Amino acid sequence: MRRRIAVVGGGAVGGYIAAHLAADKQDVIVVDAWPEHVEAIRSEGLKIVGMIPSESMQTRIPAMHITEVQALAKSSPIDIAIVSVKSYDTLWATALIAPYLAPSDGYVVSAQNSINEERIASVVGWERTVGCVVGNNFAVDLIEAGVVKRTMPKDPAVKSLELGEVHGRDTPRVRELADILAGVDSCSITSNLWGVRWSKLCVNGMRNALSAVTGMNGNERDSHDDVRRIGIRLGSEAVRVGQALGYQLESMAGIPAERFARAWDDPVALAQIEEALIRGTRASARSNDQRPSMAQDIQKGRRTEIDFLNGLIAARGHAVGCPAPTHERMVELVRQVERSQLQPRPENVLGQ
């Protein structure tokens, strides 16, 4: 039996997921707050621009604006709600879809940055909450209404989507979800959701804000010696906080977490990380216009997720006596850029 799926938040990640589910003949509807985006999907379909021509497509998919969601009461309940909004919108987005979940086994999946499962569970309960960690090579951008562009290539050897129950056990529903999402990208199941979540947070913490305040794309950021080393310092602090919290951290961009933890005490570890980051700037590894989501937000004049990325790392570090001063400084800088008190440029971080 096909599951009825609602993707709440049809932006870059949500739109990409929804389009591929629709192309895979899943019963899916996308819900979004941007009227022009919803109308573009309705009239022309959702267009995906891939890294290579064979990955590009234009898919017809039902779409509704958030003001129209009450119409779901007239149809079959939602079995799976994939929430893919910004972290600061998690609570209302979950509350929006909650009344339409299948009463016995409907559940909500967090396909977001940061760690939002607790927010979702506060609305629907832990038993209805599942995590989906969107991997580091899953780089997409909503470039205009109805159009999502992928900026890093698919790689079957890389875990693009990692699914996990909050309690860590393997369950029939998470296996079924993995089968469904396999039509989107490479998909796996983890028993270490919290460790994977924090590992992804470490990567976001070292990349997103740094691109946002410097105005640099991913290749420019990692090619610049001084900026790259600030990123490594951010990664090192984030890993140390995660270790202090007791998480079982996993490798990040192919680099063991422990290597990041040692980066500022061990010149060999630092050199190995630098070599890996520089290798990632090759044109085949990612598009030259690839920008992390926070840098995209700055370009579009939108609120960023800084409080839920670097801010979360700094706050959790403070709580366990493991300071993260570079993350605290990045929070300050991003807020100044958001308020137009600073313009994005490398000089904002040089000398930090």
N, C-alpha and C positions, 0 to 999 in steps of 0.2 A: 504493500500500500504506500502510495506517495505521501510524503509529509507536506503539510502546508507550511510554507516558510515566509516570514516577513523580515525584510532587512530594514531596520530602523536607522536611517542615516545613509543616504545614497551618494555620499561624496566620493572621494578617491578610493578608499579601501572598500566601503560598502557598495559603491557602484560597480567596482571591478568584480566583487564577489557575486552580486546580484546578476550581472550580465552573464557571467559564466554559468551560474545555476540555471538561468533561463535558457541559455544555449544548450544545456545538458537536459532540457525538458523537465526540469523540476518545477513544482507548483510554487512559484515565488512572486511576491509583490514587494515593491520598494516604497518606503515612506521617507519623505524629506521635507525640510523646512524652507527650501529655496524655490519660490514659485516658478521662476524661469527654468530651473533645472527640471522640475516636475513636468512642465509643459513641453520642454524639448524631448524628454523621454517619451511622453505620450504621442507626440507628433512624428518624431523621427526615429525613435528607439534610442537605446544607450550605445554609444560608439566607444569602442576600445581601440586605442592606438598602441600596437605592440612594438617591441624592440625590433622584430622582424615581421615582414608582411604576413606570414602565416598566422601570427598571433593577433592580428587586427580583425575586428568584426563589428557589426552593427546589429544589435539584438532588440527585438520587440519585447517589452516587459510591462506589465501593469504597474502604474505609479500613482501615488496619491500624496497630496499635501497633508501636513499634520492636522490641519483643520478639518480634514475629511475622514479621519480615522474612525469616527463613530459609525461609518458605513460598514465597517467590518462586523458589526453586530448582526447584520443581515445575512452573513455567509458562514461557512464552516469555521470552527475555531482555529487559531494558529497553533501548530504543533511546536515549531521552532522559531523563536524571535532572535535574530542576530542583531545586536546593538552595536553600531559602528559610528557613534557620534563622538565629539570631543569629550574628554573626561569630565569637564565642568557641566556638560549636559546629560550626564548619565542618569541622574535621579529622575528628571522629568521624562526622559525618553523611555525609561523602564516603566514608569507609572503610566505613560501613554498607552503602551501596548499590553500591559498586565491584564486589563479586564477582558482581553480577547484571546488569552491563552486557553488551550484545551484544559478543562478543569482537572483531569486526572494526571496527565503526563506532559502537558506543555511546559516548556522551559526556555530560559533566556541564555544566550551565548554572548560573552563579551569579546568582541573582535576590535580591540582598542589599544592605544598606548596606555602606559601607566598600569596601575593595579586597581581595578574597579569592581572586582567580584563582591567585595563587602558592601559597596553601595547598591549593587543590583540585588544582593540577598536581603538588604534592609527593606526592599520593596516586595519581592516575590518569595523570599525564603531561600535558605541555602540549598534545599533539596531541588530547587528549580534553577540553579545557577551552574553554568559550565563555562570554562575558560577556553579561549582560542588566542594563542600568542601568534601575532602576525610577524613572520621572520624578517630578518634584516635585509634579505635580497628581494623582499616584496615591496618594491618602491614604486609608488604610483602618484599621480597628480591629477586633480580635477582642473583641466586647463580652460574649460569653458562649459557653459550649460550643456549637459548631455554628452560630454566628451571626457573620458578618462584616459590618461597616457601612462604607460608603464615605462620606467626609466632604468630598470635593472633587468637583466635577462633571466628567464626561467632556468633553473638548474635542478634536475631531478635528484642530484646528490645532496642538495641543501634542503633542510626542513623549513619550508615556507610557512606552513600552518601547523602549529602544534596544539593539539586538543588535550584537555585534562579535566577530570573531575576535581572538585575542591578537596576531596578526601583522599585523592591519589589512587583510588582503585579503578580497575578496568571494568567497564559496565557495557551492557548491550547498547545503551543509547549513545555512548560516546563512540563506539565502534560503528554504529549506523551513521552518526554524524560524519565520521571520517570518510566513510564511503560516499556520502553526499558531497562533501567538500573536495574530494579527490578530483572532481571535474573542474575545480578552480585552479589548483596548483598542487605541488607535492605536499602531502598531508601525513602526519604521524600522531600517535597518541603518547602522552607522557604521564608517568606516575609522579612527576616532580613539578607540578604546575607552578608552585611558588618559587622554586629555584629558577625555572625557565623564565617566569615573569620578571624576577629581579635581574637576571642576566640580560634580558632585552632592555630593561630600564637602564642598566649600565650603559648599553650602547646608545640609547636615545639620549642619555645624560651627557655623553661625551661628544655627540654630533649635532643634535638639533639646535640647542641654544647657541652653540659656537657658530653655526652657519647663519643663524638668525641675526646675531649682533655684528658679524663681519660682512654679511652680504655675499659670502662665498658659497659656490656650489660644492658638492662633495669632493670632486677632484681638486679644486682649488684649495680647499681647506686642508686636505691631507697631503698636498704637495708643498705647502708652505711650512718650512722647518719650525718656526716659532709657534705658529697656530697649531700645527700638528701636535707639538709637545704639550700645549695646554690641553688639548683633547685627551692625550694620554694621562695627564694628571687628573682630569675629570674622571676618566675610566678607573684609575687606580683608587681614588677616593670612594667611588661608588661601590667597587668590589669590596673594599675593606669594610664599608658599612654593611653590605650584604653578609659578609662573613661574621661580623659582630652580631647580626640578627639571627645567625644560625642557619641561613639558607645553604642548600647544596647547589652551588653555582655551576653553570655549564660554560663551555667555551663560547667565546664571542668573536664572530667573524673568523672562526677557525683558530683563535688564540686562547689558550687555557686561562681561566680566570686567575689562577694563582700567579701567572706571569704578570698580569696587570697589577696585582697586589704588590709585587716586588719591584715594579718599574722604577720607583724613585730611590731604591736602595741598591739595585742591581743593574749595572751598566749593560750587561749582556741581555737581560730581559728587556730593557728599554730599546736596545738596538734591534732585537727580534721583532718587537711590536712595530717599531718604525718601518722596518723592511716590509712587514705584512701590510701596513696601511698604504705605503707607497705603491706596492704591487697592486692594490685595489684601485688605484687611479687610472689604470690602463683603460683605454677606450672600450675594450671588449668586456670589461668588468661592469661598467655602468655608463650611462649616457652623460655627456658633458653638461646637460641641463638638469641633472638629478639634484634636487634639493630636498632636505628633510622637511617633514611636515611643518615644523615651527617656522622655518625660513619661508615656506609657502604662505603661511599665515601672515607673516610680516609683509610680504609682497602684496598680499590682497587686503591689507589693512584690517585684519581680523584679530580678535583676542587669541593669545597663545595658550598653550597648556603648561606654561613654565611652572606654575605652582604644583602641578601634578607630575612633573618630571624632575628637574633639578631641585625644585622646592621640596618635593617629597623625600628625595635622597638626603637633603640637608636636615630636614625635620626628623627623619628616622635616625640619622646619625647623631643628632643632638640628644635624642631620647636614650640612646644606648652608650653615650659617652665616646662616640667616635666622630669627631668633627669632620665636616666636609666644606672647608672655607672656600674652595674654588667654586663649588656649586652655589654657595651663598652669594658669591660675587656675580656669578652668571645670572642669578635671579634678579639682582639689582640692575644689571646692564640690560637684560631683556625688557624689564619694566620701563626703563628709560627710552628704549627704542620704540616700544609700544606707544608711549606718550609723545613721540616725536621730539623728545629732549636730546636724543642722539640719532644720527643717521647710520644705517648699517655700513660699517667699514672695518678693515682689519685693525686699524689703530685703536679701536675700542678695547681690544684685549691685549695688545702688545705692551709688555711691561707689567702685566698683571702678576 
